[in-house]
Amino acid sequence: MRRAVCPGSFDPIHNGHLEVIARAAGLFDEVIVAVSTNYSKKYRFSLDERLEMAAETLASLRGIVIEPMGEGLLAEYCRQRGASAIVKGLRSSSDFDYEVPMATMNRQLTGVETIFLHAEARYAHLSSTMIKEVAGLGGDVSDYVPRAVQRRFAEAAGAAHD
């Protein structure tokens, strides 16, 4: 079985993530969407909420497993899961410059390869940070996020007005 890992914090998951995950699902028998937590980051959504939004959004894709990555190295996580590849989406050359050293280190640590998929032009400007900022200021992000995320933002906005 050809297994890959698509790692990310997915805070929140957006249409750019979904497009890369769907393309990865076409290349591998199984894709593990590994939802990570970086304790130096401040998250808008809890790990459980991020897992739930990913599960709801990706339920119709075959061969997708969603789980928390937990602590530790991505390369070691891939080795433990029997994944031969990490799939990363790239939006720009700065993403490439950031990701290549990590890809090299992961390959040297456990032999796992990193596959880069260039984002479709309509999603190249998206980032979870930008989406949170726009939504937090009352902007409409419905063109950029799945319904599960739209619902969470709407619930949070409603709670803020109570």
Secondary structure, DSSP 8 states (H G I E B T S, - for coil): --EEEEEE--TT--HHHHHHHHHHHHHSSEEEEEE---TTS--SS-HHHHHHHHHHHHTTSTTEEEEE--SS-HHHHHHHHT--EEEEEE-SHHHHHHHHHHHHHHHHHH--EEEEEE--GGGTT--HHHHHHHHHTT---TTTS-HHHHHHHHHHHHHHH-
